Amino acid sequence: MKLDNDIHNYYEKLLLDHLVELRLDQNHDNEYLADLCCIVLNQLPSKYIRYEVDMAFYLPQTERFEMLMKVREAVKKAKDFLDTQRDKN
């Protein structure tokens, strides 16, 4: 059995958008970004969807704002952790 290819965690999109917003994709290599994404996504709940349009129409503004704040906080924590670990090495 295989799940539909369209099923994905909406937090992944929010995370990637935030990484681009912070320009982390331009300032760090793929290894750093992969580690950062894993650490961030493990801090966040799952919100599986099939279509982005569903989130645009059915997600209340307050819930979307809360999700964005969770992503920002998780990125900050993960970045602080990774940077501290790299400074030790």
Phi and psi restraints in degrees (range 20) as a CNS / XPLOR table:
assign (resid 1 and name C) (resid 2 and name N)
       (resid 2 and name CA) (resid 2 and name C) 1.0 -130.6 20.0 2
assign (resid 2 and name N) (resid 2 and name CA)
       (resid 2 and name C) (resid 3 and name N) 1.0 134.2 20.0 2
assign (resid 2 and name C) (resid 3 and name N)
       (resid 3 and name CA) (resid 3 and name C) 1.0 -72.2 20.0 2
assign (resid 3 and name N) (resid 3 and name CA)
       (resid 3 and name C) (resid 4 and name N) 1.0 155.8 20.0 2
assign (resid 3 and name C) (resid 4 and name N)
       (resid 4 and name CA) (resid 4 and name C) 1.0 -59.2 20.0 2
assign (resid 4 and name N) (resid 4 and name CA)
       (resid 4 and name C) (resid 5 and name N) 1.0 139.3 20.0 2
assign (resid 4 and name C) (resid 5 and name N)
       (resid 5 and name CA) (resid 5 and name C) 1.0 -64.0 20.0 2
assign (resid 5 and name N) (resid 5 and name CA)
       (resid 5 and name C) (resid 6 and name N) 1.0 -20.8 20.0 2
assign (resid 5 and name C) (resid 6 and name N)
       (resid 6 and name CA) (resid 6 and name C) 1.0 -80.7 20.0 2
assign (resid 6 and name N) (resid 6 and name CA)
       (resid 6 and name C) (resid 7 and name N) 1.0 -13.6 20.0 2
assign (resid 6 and name C) (resid 7 and name N)
       (resid 7 and name CA) (resid 7 and name C) 1.0 -75.0 20.0 2
assign (resid 7 and name N) (resid 7 and name CA)
       (resid 7 and name C) (resid 8 and name N) 1.0 125.8 20.0 2
assign (resid 7 and name C) (resid 8 and name N)
       (resid 8 and name CA) (resid 8 and name C) 1.0 -153.3 20.0 2
assign (resid 8 and name N) (resid 8 and name CA)
       (resid 8 and name C) (resid 9 and name N) 1.0 163.2 20.0 2
assign (resid 8 and name C) (resid 9 and name N)
       (resid 9 and name CA) (resid 9 and name C) 1.0 -83.3 20.0 2
assign (resid 9 and name N) (resid 9 and name CA)
       (resid 9 and name C) (resid 10 and name N) 1.0 120.5 20.0 2
assign (resid 9 and name C) (resid 10 and name N)
       (resid 10 and name CA) (resid 10 and name C) 1.0 -61.5 20.0 2
assign (resid 10 and name N) (resid 10 and name CA)
       (resid 10 and name C) (resid 11 and name N) 1.0 -28.7 20.0 2
assign (resid 10 and name C) (resid 11 and name N)
       (resid 11 and name CA) (resid 11 and name C) 1.0 -62.1 20.0 2
assign (resid 11 and name N) (resid 11 and name CA)
       (resid 11 and name C) (resid 12 and name N) 1.0 -26.3 20.0 2
assign (resid 11 and name C) (resid 12 and name N)
       (resid 12 and name CA) (resid 12 and name C) 1.0 -61.9 20.0 2
assign (resid 12 and name N) (resid 12 and name CA)
       (resid 12 and name C) (resid 13 and name N) 1.0 -43.7 20.0 2
assign (resid 12 and name C) (resid 13 and name N)
       (resid 13 and name CA) (resid 13 and name C) 1.0 -64.6 20.0 2
assign (resid 13 and name N) (resid 13 and name CA)
       (resid 13 and name C) (resid 14 and name N) 1.0 -45.3 20.0 2
assign (resid 13 and name C) (resid 14 and name N)
       (resid 14 and name CA) (resid 14 and name C) 1.0 -61.2 20.0 2
assign (resid 14 and name N) (resid 14 and name CA)
       (resid 14 and name C) (resid 15 and name N) 1.0 -40.6 20.0 2
assign (resid 14 and name C) (resid 15 and name N)
       (resid 15 and name CA) (resid 15 and name C) 1.0 -62.8 20.0 2
assign (resid 15 and name N) (resid 15 and name CA)
       (resid 15 and name C) (resid 16 and name N) 1.0 -50.4 20.0 2
assign (resid 15 and name C) (resid 16 and name N)
       (resid 16 and name CA) (resid 16 and name C) 1.0 -62.1 20.0 2
assign (resid 16 and name N) (resid 16 and name CA)
       (resid 16 and name C) (resid 17 and name N) 1.0 -40.3 20.0 2
assign (resid 16 and name C) (resid 17 and name N)
       (resid 17 and name CA) (resid 17 and name C) 1.0 -59.8 20.0 2
assign (resid 17 and name N) (resid 17 and name CA)
       (resid 17 and name C) (resid 18 and name N) 1.0 -41.4 20.0 2
assign (resid 17 and name C) (resid 18 and name N)
       (resid 18 and name CA) (resid 18 and name C) 1.0 -69.5 20.0 2
assign (resid 18 and name N) (resid 18 and name CA)
       (resid 18 and name C) (resid 19 and name N) 1.0 -38.0 20.0 2
assign (resid 18 and name C) (resid 19 and name N)
       (resid 19 and name CA) (resid 19 and name C) 1.0 -61.6 20.0 2
assign (resid 19 and name N) (resid 19 and name CA)
       (resid 19 and name C) (resid 20 and name N) 1.0 -40.5 20.0 2
assign (resid 19 and name C) (resid 20 and name N)
       (resid 20 and name CA) (resid 20 and name C) 1.0 -67.4 20.0 2
assign (resid 20 and name N) (resid 20 and name CA)
       (resid 20 and name C) (resid 21 and name N) 1.0 -42.0 20.0 2
assign (resid 20 and name C) (resid 21 and name N)
       (resid 21 and name CA) (resid 21 and name C) 1.0 -57.7 20.0 2
assign (resid 21 and name N) (resid 21 and name CA)
       (resid 21 and name C) (resid 22 and name N) 1.0 -39.3 20.0 2
assign (resid 21 and name C) (resid 22 and name N)
       (resid 22 and name CA) (resid 22 and name C) 1.0 -83.1 20.0 2
assign (resid 22 and name N) (resid 22 and name CA)
       (resid 22 and name C) (resid 23 and name N) 1.0 -5.8 20.0 2
assign (resid 22 and name C) (resid 23 and name N)
       (resid 23 and name CA) (resid 23 and name C) 1.0 62.6 20.0 2
assign (resid 23 and name N) (resid 23 and name CA)
       (resid 23 and name C) (resid 24 and name N) 1.0 24.6 20.0 2
assign (resid 23 and name C) (resid 24 and name N)
       (resid 24 and name CA) (resid 24 and name C) 1.0 -66.7 20.0 2
assign (resid 24 and name N) (resid 24 and name CA)
       (resid 24 and name C) (resid 25 and name N) 1.0 -28.7 20.0 2
assign (resid 24 and name C) (resid 25 and name N)
       (resid 25 and name CA) (resid 25 and name C) 1.0 -66.5 20.0 2
assign (resid 25 and name N) (resid 25 and name CA)
       (resid 25 and name C) (resid 26 and name N) 1.0 -20.6 20.0 2
assign (resid 25 and name C) (resid 26 and name N)
       (resid 26 and name CA) (resid 26 and name C) 1.0 -94.6 20.0 2
assign (resid 26 and name N) (resid 26 and name CA)
       (resid 26 and name C) (resid 27 and name N) 1.0 -19.1 20.0 2
assign (resid 26 and name C) (resid 27 and name N)
       (resid 27 and name CA) (resid 27 and name C) 1.0 -107.8 20.0 2
assign (resid 27 and name N) (resid 27 and name CA)
       (resid 27 and name C) (resid 28 and name N) 1.0 -4.5 20.0 2
assign (resid 27 and name C) (resid 28 and name N)
       (resid 28 and name CA) (resid 28 and name C) 1.0 -136.6 20.0 2
assign (resid 28 and name N) (resid 28 and name CA)
       (resid 28 and name C) (resid 29 and name N) 1.0 154.1 20.0 2
assign (resid 28 and name C) (resid 29 and name N)
       (resid 29 and name CA) (resid 29 and name C) 1.0 -78.6 20.0 2
assign (resid 29 and name N) (resid 29 and name CA)
       (resid 29 and name C) (resid 30 and name N) 1.0 171.9 20.0 2
assign (resid 29 and name C) (resid 30 and name N)
       (resid 30 and name CA) (resid 30 and name C) 1.0 -63.6 20.0 2
assign (resid 30 and name N) (resid 30 and name CA)
       (resid 30 and name C) (resid 31 and name N) 1.0 -33.3 20.0 2
assign (resid 30 and name C) (resid 31 and name N)
       (resid 31 and name CA) (resid 31 and name C) 1.0 -63.4 20.0 2
assign (resid 31 and name N) (resid 31 and name CA)
       (resid 31 and name C) (resid 32 and name N) 1.0 -46.4 20.0 2
assign (resid 31 and name C) (resid 32 and name N)
       (resid 32 and name CA) (resid 32 and name C) 1.0 -61.4 20.0 2
assign (resid 32 and name N) (resid 32 and name CA)
       (resid 32 and name C) (resid 33 and name N) 1.0 -46.3 20.0 2
assign (resid 32 and name C) (resid 33 and name N)
       (resid 33 and name CA) (resid 33 and name C) 1.0 -64.4 20.0 2
assign (resid 33 and name N) (resid 33 and name CA)
       (resid 33 and name C) (resid 34 and name N) 1.0 -39.0 20.0 2
assign (resid 33 and name C) (resid 34 and name N)
       (resid 34 and name CA) (resid 34 and name C) 1.0 -64.9 20.0 2
assign (resid 34 and name N) (resid 34 and name CA)
       (resid 34 and name C) (resid 35 and name N) 1.0 -44.9 20.0 2
assign (resid 34 and name C) (resid 35 and name N)
       (resid 35 and name CA) (resid 35 and name C) 1.0 -61.5 20.0 2
assign (resid 35 and name N) (resid 35 and name CA)
       (resid 35 and name C) (resid 36 and name N) 1.0 -44.6 20.0 2
assign (resid 35 and name C) (resid 36 and name N)
       (resid 36 and name CA) (resid 36 and name C) 1.0 -59.7 20.0 2
assign (resid 36 and name N) (resid 36 and name CA)
       (resid 36 and name C) (resid 37 and name N) 1.0 -46.5 20.0 2
assign (resid 36 and name C) (resid 37 and name N)
       (resid 37 and name CA) (resid 37 and name C) 1.0 -61.9 20.0 2
assign (resid 37 and name N) (resid 37 and name CA)
       (resid 37 and name C) (resid 38 and name N) 1.0 -42.2 20.0 2
assign (resid 37 and name C) (resid 38 and name N)
       (resid 38 and name CA) (resid 38 and name C) 1.0 -63.0 20.0 2
assign (resid 38 and name N) (resid 38 and name CA)
       (resid 38 and name C) (resid 39 and name N) 1.0 -46.0 20.0 2
assign (resid 38 and name C) (resid 39 and name N)
       (resid 39 and name CA) (resid 39 and name C) 1.0 -63.4 20.0 2
assign (resid 39 and name N) (resid 39 and name CA)
       (resid 39 and name C) (resid 40 and name N) 1.0 -43.0 20.0 2
assign (resid 39 and name C) (resid 40 and name N)
       (resid 40 and name CA) (resid 40 and name C) 1.0 -64.5 20.0 2
assign (resid 40 and name N) (resid 40 and name CA)
       (resid 40 and name C) (resid 41 and name N) 1.0 -51.5 20.0 2
assign (resid 40 and name C) (resid 41 and name N)
       (resid 41 and name CA) (resid 41 and name C) 1.0 -64.8 20.0 2
assign (resid 41 and name N) (resid 41 and name CA)
       (resid 41 and name C) (resid 42 and name N) 1.0 -28.3 20.0 2
assign (resid 41 and name C) (resid 42 and name N)
       (resid 42 and name CA) (resid 42 and name C) 1.0 -72.2 20.0 2
assign (resid 42 and name N) (resid 42 and name CA)
       (resid 42 and name C) (resid 43 and name N) 1.0 -16.8 20.0 2
assign (resid 42 and name C) (resid 43 and name N)
       (resid 43 and name CA) (resid 43 and name C) 1.0 -86.7 20.0 2
assign (resid 43 and name N) (resid 43 and name CA)
       (resid 43 and name C) (resid 44 and name N) 1.0 -18.7 20.0 2
assign (resid 43 and name C) (resid 44 and name N)
       (resid 44 and name CA) (resid 44 and name C) 1.0 -102.5 20.0 2
assign (resid 44 and name N) (resid 44 and name CA)
       (resid 44 and name C) (resid 45 and name N) 1.0 153.3 20.0 2
assign (resid 44 and name C) (resid 45 and name N)
       (resid 45 and name CA) (resid 45 and name C) 1.0 -71.7 20.0 2
assign (resid 45 and name N) (resid 45 and name CA)
       (resid 45 and name C) (resid 46 and name N) 1.0 167.7 20.0 2
assign (resid 45 and name C) (resid 46 and name N)
       (resid 46 and name CA) (resid 46 and name C) 1.0 -92.1 20.0 2
assign (resid 46 and name N) (resid 46 and name CA)
       (resid 46 and name C) (resid 47 and name N) 1.0 145.9 20.0 2
assign (resid 46 and name C) (resid 47 and name N)
       (resid 47 and name CA) (resid 47 and name C) 1.0 -142.5 20.0 2
assign (resid 47 and name N) (resid 47 and name CA)
       (resid 47 and name C) (resid 48 and name N) 1.0 83.7 20.0 2
assign (resid 47 and name C) (resid 48 and name N)
       (resid 48 and name CA) (resid 48 and name C) 1.0 -80.8 20.0 2
assign (resid 48 and name N) (resid 48 and name CA)
       (resid 48 and name C) (resid 49 and name N) 1.0 137.2 20.0 2
assign (resid 48 and name C) (resid 49 and name N)
       (resid 49 and name CA) (resid 49 and name C) 1.0 -139.4 20.0 2
assign (resid 49 and name N) (resid 49 and name CA)
       (resid 49 and name C) (resid 50 and name N) 1.0 167.3 20.0 2
assign (resid 49 and name C) (resid 50 and name N)
       (resid 50 and name CA) (resid 50 and name C) 1.0 -105.2 20.0 2
assign (resid 50 and name N) (resid 50 and name CA)
       (resid 50 and name C) (resid 51 and name N) 1.0 -40.2 20.0 2
assign (resid 50 and name C) (resid 51 and name N)
       (resid 51 and name CA) (resid 51 and name C) 1.0 -129.0 20.0 2
assign (resid 51 and name N) (resid 51 and name CA)
       (resid 51 and name C) (resid 52 and name N) 1.0 133.8 20.0 2
assign (resid 51 and name C) (resid 52 and name N)
       (resid 52 and name CA) (resid 52 and name C) 1.0 -58.6 20.0 2
assign (resid 52 and name N) (resid 52 and name CA)
       (resid 52 and name C) (resid 53 and name N) 1.0 -34.5 20.0 2
assign (resid 52 and name C) (resid 53 and name N)
       (resid 53 and name CA) (resid 53 and name C) 1.0 -61.5 20.0 2
assign (resid 53 and name N) (resid 53 and name CA)
       (resid 53 and name C) (resid 54 and name N) 1.0 -30.3 20.0 2
assign (resid 53 and name C) (resid 54 and name N)
       (resid 54 and name CA) (resid 54 and name C) 1.0 -60.3 20.0 2
assign (resid 54 and name N) (resid 54 and name CA)
       (resid 54 and name C) (resid 55 and name N) 1.0 -41.9 20.0 2
assign (resid 54 and name C) (resid 55 and name N)
       (resid 55 and name CA) (resid 55 and name C) 1.0 -69.3 20.0 2
assign (resid 55 and name N) (resid 55 and name CA)
       (resid 55 and name C) (resid 56 and name N) 1.0 -36.9 20.0 2
assign (resid 55 and name C) (resid 56 and name N)
       (resid 56 and name CA) (resid 56 and name C) 1.0 -64.5 20.0 2
assign (resid 56 and name N) (resid 56 and name CA)
       (resid 56 and name C) (resid 57 and name N) 1.0 -38.1 20.0 2
assign (resid 56 and name C) (resid 57 and name N)
       (resid 57 and name CA) (resid 57 and name C) 1.0 -92.2 20.0 2
assign (resid 57 and name N) (resid 57 and name CA)
       (resid 57 and name C) (resid 58 and name N) 1.0 -30.6 20.0 2
assign (resid 57 and name C) (resid 58 and name N)
       (resid 58 and name CA) (resid 58 and name C) 1.0 -109.8 20.0 2
assign (resid 58 and name N) (resid 58 and name CA)
       (resid 58 and name C) (resid 59 and name N) 1.0 -8.2 20.0 2
assign (resid 58 and name C) (resid 59 and name N)
       (resid 59 and name CA) (resid 59 and name C) 1.0 -90.7 20.0 2
assign (resid 59 and name N) (resid 59 and name CA)
       (resid 59 and name C) (resid 60 and name N) 1.0 119.3 20.0 2
assign (resid 59 and name C) (resid 60 and name N)
       (resid 60 and name CA) (resid 60 and name C) 1.0 -61.8 20.0 2
assign (resid 60 and name N) (resid 60 and name CA)
       (resid 60 and name C) (resid 61 and name N) 1.0 146.2 20.0 2
assign (resid 60 and name C) (resid 61 and name N)
       (resid 61 and name CA) (resid 61 and name C) 1.0 -54.9 20.0 2
assign (resid 61 and name N) (resid 61 and name CA)
       (resid 61 and name C) (resid 62 and name N) 1.0 -39.3 20.0 2
assign (resid 61 and name C) (resid 62 and name N)
       (resid 62 and name CA) (resid 62 and name C) 1.0 -65.2 20.0 2
assign (resid 62 and name N) (resid 62 and name CA)
       (resid 62 and name C) (resid 63 and name N) 1.0 -39.3 20.0 2
assign (resid 62 and name C) (resid 63 and name N)
       (resid 63 and name CA) (resid 63 and name C) 1.0 -69.0 20.0 2
assign (resid 63 and name N) (resid 63 and name CA)
       (resid 63 and name C) (resid 64 and name N) 1.0 -39.5 20.0 2
assign (resid 63 and name C) (resid 64 and name N)
       (resid 64 and name CA) (resid 64 and name C) 1.0 -62.3 20.0 2
assign (resid 64 and name N) (resid 64 and name CA)
       (resid 64 and name C) (resid 65 and name N) 1.0 -43.7 20.0 2
assign (resid 64 and name C) (resid 65 and name N)
       (resid 65 and name CA) (resid 65 and name C) 1.0 -61.4 20.0 2
assign (resid 65 and name N) (resid 65 and name CA)
       (resid 65 and name C) (resid 66 and name N) 1.0 -42.7 20.0 2
assign (resid 65 and name C) (resid 66 and name N)
       (resid 66 and name CA) (resid 66 and name C) 1.0 -61.8 20.0 2
assign (resid 66 and name N) (resid 66 and name CA)
       (resid 66 and name C) (resid 67 and name N) 1.0 -40.6 20.0 2
assign (resid 66 and name C) (resid 67 and name N)
       (resid 67 and name CA) (resid 67 and name C) 1.0 -63.6 20.0 2
assign (resid 67 and name N) (resid 67 and name CA)
       (resid 67 and name C) (resid 68 and name N) 1.0 -43.5 20.0 2
assign (resid 67 and name C) (resid 68 and name N)
       (resid 68 and name CA) (resid 68 and name C) 1.0 -62.4 20.0 2
assign (resid 68 and name N) (resid 68 and name CA)
       (resid 68 and name C) (resid 69 and name N) 1.0 -40.5 20.0 2
assign (resid 68 and name C) (resid 69 and name N)
       (resid 69 and name CA) (resid 69 and name C) 1.0 -65.2 20.0 2
assign (resid 69 and name N) (resid 69 and name CA)
       (resid 69 and name C) (resid 70 and name N) 1.0 -38.6 20.0 2
assign (resid 69 and name C) (resid 70 and name N)
       (resid 70 and name CA) (resid 70 and name C) 1.0 -62.9 20.0 2
assign (resid 70 and name N) (resid 70 and name CA)
       (resid 70 and name C) (resid 71 and name N) 1.0 -41.2 20.0 2
assign (resid 70 and name C) (resid 71 and name N)
       (resid 71 and name CA) (resid 71 and name C) 1.0 -63.9 20.0 2
assign (resid 71 and name N) (resid 71 and name CA)
       (resid 71 and name C) (resid 72 and name N) 1.0 -46.8 20.0 2
assign (resid 71 and name C) (resid 72 and name N)
       (resid 72 and name CA) (resid 72 and name C) 1.0 -60.3 20.0 2
assign (resid 72 and name N) (resid 72 and name CA)
       (resid 72 and name C) (resid 73 and name N) 1.0 -44.1 20.0 2
assign (resid 72 and name C) (resid 73 and name N)
       (resid 73 and name CA) (resid 73 and name C) 1.0 -66.4 20.0 2
assign (resid 73 and name N) (resid 73 and name CA)
       (resid 73 and name C) (resid 74 and name N) 1.0 -42.5 20.0 2
assign (resid 73 and name C) (resid 74 and name N)
       (resid 74 and name CA) (resid 74 and name C) 1.0 -64.6 20.0 2
assign (resid 74 and name N) (resid 74 and name CA)
       (resid 74 and name C) (resid 75 and name N) 1.0 -38.5 20.0 2
assign (resid 74 and name C) (resid 75 and name N)
       (resid 75 and name CA) (resid 75 and name C) 1.0 -65.0 20.0 2
assign (resid 75 and name N) (resid 75 and name CA)
       (resid 75 and name C) (resid 76 and name N) 1.0 -44.1 20.0 2
assign (resid 75 and name C) (resid 76 and name N)
       (resid 76 and name CA) (resid 76 and name C) 1.0 -60.2 20.0 2
assign (resid 76 and name N) (resid 76 and name CA)
       (resid 76 and name C) (resid 77 and name N) 1.0 -47.5 20.0 2
assign (resid 76 and name C) (resid 77 and name N)
       (resid 77 and name CA) (resid 77 and name C) 1.0 -61.8 20.0 2
assign (resid 77 and name N) (resid 77 and name CA)
       (resid 77 and name C) (resid 78 and name N) 1.0 -45.6 20.0 2
assign (resid 77 and name C) (resid 78 and name N)
       (resid 78 and name CA) (resid 78 and name C) 1.0 -66.0 20.0 2
assign (resid 78 and name N) (resid 78 and name CA)
       (resid 78 and name C) (resid 79 and name N) 1.0 -41.8 20.0 2
assign (resid 78 and name C) (resid 79 and name N)
       (resid 79 and name CA) (resid 79 and name C) 1.0 -64.1 20.0 2
assign (resid 79 and name N) (resid 79 and name CA)
       (resid 79 and name C) (resid 80 and name N) 1.0 -44.7 20.0 2
assign (resid 79 and name C) (resid 80 and name N)
       (resid 80 and name CA) (resid 80 and name C) 1.0 -59.1 20.0 2
assign (resid 80 and name N) (resid 80 and name CA)
       (resid 80 and name C) (resid 81 and name N) 1.0 -43.9 20.0 2
assign (resid 80 and name C) (resid 81 and name N)
       (resid 81 and name CA) (resid 81 and name C) 1.0 -61.8 20.0 2
assign (resid 81 and name N) (resid 81 and name CA)
       (resid 81 and name C) (resid 82 and name N) 1.0 -51.3 20.0 2
assign (resid 81 and name C) (resid 82 and name N)
       (resid 82 and name CA) (resid 82 and name C) 1.0 -62.5 20.0 2
assign (resid 82 and name N) (resid 82 and name CA)
       (resid 82 and name C) (resid 83 and name N) 1.0 -43.0 20.0 2
assign (resid 82 and name C) (resid 83 and name N)
       (resid 83 and name CA) (resid 83 and name C) 1.0 -65.1 20.0 2
assign (resid 83 and name N) (resid 83 and name CA)
       (resid 83 and name C) (resid 84 and name N) 1.0 -38.0 20.0 2
assign (resid 83 and name C) (resid 84 and name N)
       (resid 84 and name CA) (resid 84 and name C) 1.0 -64.6 20.0 2
assign (resid 84 and name N) (resid 84 and name CA)
       (resid 84 and name C) (resid 85 and name N) 1.0 -42.9 20.0 2
assign (resid 84 and name C) (resid 85 and name N)
       (resid 85 and name CA) (resid 85 and name C) 1.0 -64.8 20.0 2
assign (resid 85 and name N) (resid 85 and name CA)
       (resid 85 and name C) (resid 86 and name N) 1.0 -39.9 20.0 2
assign (resid 85 and name C) (resid 86 and name N)
       (resid 86 and name CA) (resid 86 and name C) 1.0 -71.1 20.0 2
assign (resid 86 and name N) (resid 86 and name CA)
       (resid 86 and name C) (resid 87 and name N) 1.0 -32.5 20.0 2
assign (resid 86 and name C) (resid 87 and name N)
       (resid 87 and name CA) (resid 87 and name C) 1.0 -67.5 20.0 2
assign (resid 87 and name N) (resid 87 and name CA)
       (resid 87 and name C) (resid 88 and name N) 1.0 -30.9 20.0 2
assign (resid 87 and name C) (resid 88 and name N)
       (resid 88 and name CA) (resid 88 and name C) 1.0 -70.2 20.0 2
assign (resid 88 and name N) (resid 88 and name CA)
       (resid 88 and name C) (resid 89 and name N) 1.0 -28.3 20.0 2
